[in-house]
């Protein structure tokens, strides 16, 4: 019994599709595939974007499960000495999860790097946070005011907030000084927002969604409009995961051996563009905290 010409054609098509699917899986991991159609810009000043369904339910639940055993009262960085301290400004509890903790966490790290176009090495470990009734984080900046924290990786250029649970009421992320634009009107009914979230631009927590915003302008200077806060949870419980991403590698160990060297391959180009004078904190630094481009800036 011979196969018809139509049958042979269908078999060929089926085999071809299987081969294409297999080769695609070898090229890119499904966990790092990004769908631009799910991203919407919610603010231009500051630059902020929401990715709907960035995390799967499995990924959200997994991060919560990992964090539950080691939650501690959240702290904030002192603006003068950079040391962490407990404050009424931030009343949540949280814990850090290392980048290579397990395959699921590694997949999330890959996805974050793909979406933001920023290297994984520039990011801190994920911080998972739990906000219970009444808990909040007052308006603050994610870029640094002290000289200690900036020494490792420089300023935090971007922040990604991933919402791991739904919140019945409250718990919004609010940018109180954001410039509202008629072109970027949010599809959020103000009546659905808590009082805390009604000034400026706010994003309601939705399980799986991720909010990306930039703490620096494109010229690497701090963007004061990136001031943001976590509104008090009025009803329910809020779980989130934060990824802070620096302008340079956060994994690199800071040394003070007095050597005259650049720590970034772009230093010479930046020096030619005048960054030694425009951004001396990062480029040149101080005797206590040497900069990253001292050789190119002829500072040593």
ABEGO torsion letter per residue (X at the ends): XBBBAAAAAAAAAAAAAAAAAAAAAAABBAAABBBAAABBBABAOBBBBBBBGABBAAAAAAAAAAAAAABBBBBBBBAAAGBBBBBAABABBBBBBBAAABAAAAAAAAAAAAAAGBBAAABBBBBBBBBBBGBBBBBBBABBABAAAAABGEBBABBBBBBABBBABEGBBBBAABBBBAAABBBBBAAABBAAAABEBBBBBBBGBBBBBBABBAAGBBBAAABBBBBBBABEBBBBBBBBBBABBAABBBBBAGBBBBABAAAAAAAAAGAAAABAAAAAEBAABBBAAAAAAGAX
